[in-house]
Amino acid sequence: MAPAQSALSWVCVGSGAIGLLASARLQLAGYNITLWLKQPTQINLKFTDSKQQSQHLLLLPQPRTAAISRLLVPVKAHQVIQAVTELLPYLADNAQLVLSHNGIIALEPLIQQLQPKQGLWFLSTSQAAYKPAPHSLVHSGAGSSFLAKLTHADNSDNEQDVITTMSAALGPLTLVNDIYPLLWQKLAVNVAVNPLSALENCQNGQLAAARYRRQITTLVTEVCKVATALGYPMTATTTIDRVYQVIAATALNYSSMQQDVQARRQTEINAICGYVCQQAAQLQLATPANQQMLHAIQALPHY
C-alpha cells in the first residue's frame, strides 16, 4: 500500500452539505482535501460563505491506491457503519476517523473493528449549510462544534492534527471529554425541529408558531426524561428554551430532514425519535409523542 498522507491531507466521505462545507473551508485553509465518492469524479463547487461571498473550488476524488490516515465521515446516521466498514481496508494503521451526523447510533460495533492505533472521534456541529444545486453550496448559518475522542488517547501528534483540522473545517471548536451529554442536548433539538419541519414542509422559524408549542414541549420533555434516566440530566424547561433559541437562530433554514423528505431520501428518524424510543423501551419508559413522530415519518412515501 502507498505511503499514508501528510497531516495536511484529509479525505471526506460523500458530498453532503456539511462534508462539502468542511472540505471547502479546509481547502481554503491550505489543506489537501479529497472526496471519497461512490463514483469517483471531481466536483467544481460554487461555494458561498457565511458572508455571502462566492468562489469556485475544485474538489478531487481520493485515489483508491493511497492509504488514508485522516478521514472525515459526515454522512447520515444510517450510512455510518457501512461507509466506514467499506473504507477499513484503505485505512493506515494509525488512521484517525471523525464522525459527524444527527442523532445517536450504537458505535461499539464500529470501534471493535478498528486496529489498536486507529482513533475514532465524534464531532457535533451547529454549522448550517445547504445545496441549492448538486455542485453548489451555501454556508447558511455560522455555528460552532464540539469534538470528543471515543477511543483511547494515544498521546501522539495524531490527536493534535485532528483538533487543529476540525477547528479549521467546522470551528470554532471546543474539545470535550464526553460527547454524549451534548449529543442528548442536540437530540432534543433534532426531535423538536427535524421531523415536524419535514411533515409541515416548512422553514425552522415557522415552528415558533403557538400551534406547535404543545407538541414541541411534549417531544422535548420525553427526551429529557430518557436522558436523565440514562445519567445525562436535562431539565425540560431549560431544554425547551434552548430549542426555541435554535428555532429563532435558524429561522430561515430548512432542516436536513425536511430536505431529505422533499428529495425522497431516507431520513435519520431512526437515529433521532427512533433512538429515543429504543432507549425508553429498555428503561420501560413511555414516549408516545416520539413514537407517533417516528411512525409519521416512516409512513411517508419514500419509506
C-alpha positions in Angstrom: 0.0 0.0 0.0 1.2 3.5 -0.8 2.5 5.8 2.0 -0.1 7.5 4.1 -1.0 11.1 3.8 0.6 14.1 5.5 -1.2 15.8 8.3 -2.5 18.4 5.9 -4.1 15.7 3.7 -7.7 14.6 4.6 -10.4 12.6 2.9 -14.0 13.4 3.3 -16.7 10.8 2.6 -19.6 11.8 0.3 -20.8 15.1 -1.0 -23.4 16.1 1.6 -23.8 19.7 2.7 -21.7 19.5 5.9 -19.0 17.5 4.2 -18.7 19.9 1.4 -18.7 22.8 3.9 -15.8 21.2 5.8 -14.0 20.4 2.5 -14.3 23.9 1.2 -13.1 25.5 4.4 -10.2 23.1 4.6 -9.1 23.7 1.0 -9.2 27.5 1.6 -7.1 27.0 4.7 -4.4 25.2 2.7 -5.3 21.6 3.2 -5.2 18.9 0.6 -8.8 17.6 0.8 -10.1 14.9 -1.4 -13.5 13.2 -1.6 -14.4 9.5 -1.3 -17.4 9.1 -3.6 -19.3 6.1 -4.8 -18.5 7.2 -8.3 -15.1 9.0 -8.2 -15.4 12.3 -10.0 -14.1 15.8 -9.5 -16.6 18.5 -8.2 -16.4 22.0 -9.4 -18.0 23.6 -6.4 -19.6 27.0 -6.2 -19.1 27.9 -2.5 -21.0 30.8 -1.0 -19.6 31.5 2.5 -21.4 33.0 5.5 -20.6 36.5 4.3 -22.3 35.8 1.0 -19.1 35.8 -0.9 -18.9 33.2 -3.7 -16.0 31.4 -5.3 -15.3 28.3 -7.3 -13.3 25.4 -5.8 -12.2 22.2 -7.4 -12.6 19.1 -5.2 -10.8 16.0 -6.4 -11.7 12.3 -5.8 -9.4 10.3 -3.4 -7.3 7.7 -5.3 -8.1 4.2 -4.3 -4.4 3.3 -4.2 -3.4 5.6 -1.3 -3.6 4.7 2.3 -5.9 7.0 4.3 -4.6 8.4 7.6 -7.1 11.2 8.1 -10.8 10.6 7.4 -13.9 12.8 7.9 -17.2 10.8 7.8 -20.1 13.4 7.7 -22.8 11.0 6.4 -26.3 10.2 7.5 -26.6 8.2 10.7 -27.9 5.1 8.9 -24.9 5.2 6.5 -22.1 5.4 9.0 -21.4 1.7 9.7 -21.5 0.7 6.0 -19.3 3.7 4.9 -16.6 3.0 7.5 -16.7 -0.8 7.0 -16.1 -0.3 3.3 -13.1 2.0 4.0 -11.4 -0.2 6.6 -9.1 -1.9 4.0 -7.8 1.5 2.9 -7.0 2.9 6.3 -3.5 3.4 7.6 -2.5 1.6 10.8 -2.8 4.9 12.8 -5.7 6.4 10.9 -7.9 8.9 12.6 -11.6 8.9 11.8 -14.0 11.7 12.6 -17.8 11.0 12.5 -20.4 13.7 12.3 -24.1 13.1 12.0 -27.5 13.9 13.5 -29.0 11.7 16.2 -27.3 8.9 18.1 -26.4 5.3 17.0 -24.5 2.5 18.7 -20.9 2.9 17.8 -19.4 -0.1 19.7 -19.5 -2.5 16.7 -17.5 0.1 14.7 -14.9 0.6 17.5 -14.4 -3.1 17.7 -13.4 -3.2 14.0 -10.6 -0.7 14.4 -7.0 -1.5 14.9 -5.3 -0.6 18.2 -3.6 2.6 16.9 -6.6 3.8 14.9 -8.6 6.5 16.6 -12.3 7.3 16.4 -13.7 10.8 17.1 -17.2 12.3 17.1 -17.9 15.9 16.1 -21.2 17.6 16.8 -21.8 20.8 14.9 -24.4 23.6 14.7 -22.9 24.9 11.4 -25.6 25.0 8.8 -25.3 24.6 5.0 -27.4 23.6 2.1 -27.0 22.7 -1.6 -29.3 24.7 -3.9 -27.8 22.6 -6.7 -25.7 19.4 -6.8 -22.4 21.3 -7.1 -23.4 24.5 -5.3 -23.1 25.0 -1.5 -24.3 27.9 0.7 -23.0 28.3 4.3 -26.4 29.4 5.6 -25.7 29.6 9.3 -22.5 30.2 11.3 -22.3 27.8 14.3 -19.8 26.0 16.4 -18.7 22.4 17.0 -17.8 20.1 19.8 -15.2 17.3 19.4 -14.5 14.2 21.6 -12.4 11.1 21.1 -14.3 7.9 21.5 -11.2 5.6 21.6 -8.2 5.7 24.0 -5.9 8.7 23.9 -2.6 7.8 22.2 -0.6 10.9 23.2 0.8 11.5 19.8 0.7 14.2 17.1 -2.3 12.4 15.6 -4.6 13.9 18.2 -3.4 17.5 17.8 -3.7 17.1 14.0 -7.3 16.2 14.3 -8.1 19.0 16.7 -6.4 21.6 14.5 -8.0 20.3 11.3 -11.5 20.2 12.7 -11.1 23.7 14.1 -10.3 24.8 10.5 -13.1 22.7 9.0 -16.1 23.4 11.3 -14.8 25.6 14.1 -14.9 27.4 16.4 -14.2 24.1 18.1 -14.5 23.0 21.8 -12.8 19.8 22.9 -14.8 17.8 25.4 -14.1 14.5 27.3 -17.6 13.1 26.9 -19.7 13.9 23.8 -22.9 12.2 25.0 -24.3 15.0 27.2 -24.0 17.3 24.2 -25.5 14.7 21.8 -28.6 14.3 24.0 -29.0 18.1 24.1 -28.7 18.2 20.3 -31.0 15.2 20.1 -33.7 17.2 21.9 -33.4 20.0 19.3 -33.5 17.4 16.4 -36.5 15.7 17.9 -38.4 19.0 18.1 -37.3 20.6 14.8 -36.4 18.0 12.1 -39.5 15.7 11.8 -42.0 18.4 12.5 -40.5 20.7 9.8 -40.4 17.8 7.5 -44.1 16.9 8.0 -45.1 20.5 7.7 -42.7 21.2 4.8 -41.6 24.5 6.4 -38.6 26.5 7.5 -37.4 26.1 11.0 -38.7 29.6 12.0 -42.3 28.7 11.3 -42.2 26.2 14.2 -42.2 29.1 16.6 -46.0 29.4 16.0 -48.1 28.9 19.0 -49.9 25.9 17.4 -46.8 23.8 17.7 -45.9 24.7 21.3 -47.7 21.8 23.0 -46.3 19.2 20.6 -42.7 20.5 20.8 -43.0 20.7 24.6 -44.2 17.0 24.8 -41.5 15.8 22.5 -38.7 17.5 24.3 -40.0 16.6 27.7 -39.8 12.9 26.7 -36.2 13.3 25.6 -35.3 14.9 28.9 -36.9 12.1 30.8 -35.0 9.4 28.9 -31.7 11.3 29.0 -32.0 11.9 32.7 -32.7 8.2 33.4 -29.6 7.3 31.4 -27.4 9.6 33.5 -27.4 12.7 31.4 -29.6 15.1 33.5 -31.7 17.5 31.4 -34.3 20.0 32.6 -37.3 20.2 30.4 -37.8 24.0 30.9 -34.2 24.8 30.1 -34.1 22.4 27.1 -37.3 23.8 25.6 -35.9 27.3 25.9 -32.8 26.1 24.0 -34.9 24.5 21.3 -36.7 27.8 20.7 -33.4 29.7 20.6 -32.2 27.3 17.9 -35.5 27.8 16.0 -35.0 31.5 16.1 -31.3 31.4 15.2 -32.1 29.1 12.2 -35.4 30.6 11.3 -34.7 30.8 7.5 -33.1 27.4 7.3 -34.7 24.2 6.2 -33.8 21.2 8.4 -31.9 18.3 6.9 -34.9 16.0 7.4 -37.2 18.4 5.5 -34.7 18.4 2.7 -34.5 14.6 2.8 -38.2 14.2 2.7 -38.6 16.6 -0.2 -35.9 14.7 -2.1 -37.5 11.4 -1.2 -34.3 10.2 0.6 -34.1 8.1 3.7 -34.1 10.3 6.8 -32.3 10.0 10.1 -35.6 9.5 12.0 -34.4 6.1 13.4 -31.4 7.8 15.0 -33.5 10.7 16.4 -37.0 9.8 17.5 -36.3 6.1 17.0 -33.3 6.2 19.3 -35.3 7.9 22.0 -38.0 5.3 21.7 -35.4 2.4 21.7 -33.7 3.7 24.9 -37.1 4.4 26.5 -38.2 0.8 25.9 -35.1 -0.6 27.6 -35.8 1.7 30.6 -39.5 0.8 30.5 -40.5 4.4 29.9 -43.3 5.7 27.7 -42.5 8.1 24.9 -45.8 8.2 22.9 -45.1 11.6 21.2 -41.7 10.4 19.8 -43.3 7.1 18.8 -46.0 8.9 16.9 -43.5 11.1 15.2 -41.3 8.1 14.3 -44.3 6.4 12.7 -45.4 9.5 10.9 -42.1 9.9 9.1 -41.8 6.2 8.4 -45.3 6.3 6.8 -44.1 8.9 4.1 -43.8 7.6 0.5 -40.0 7.3 0.5 -40.2 4.6 3.1 
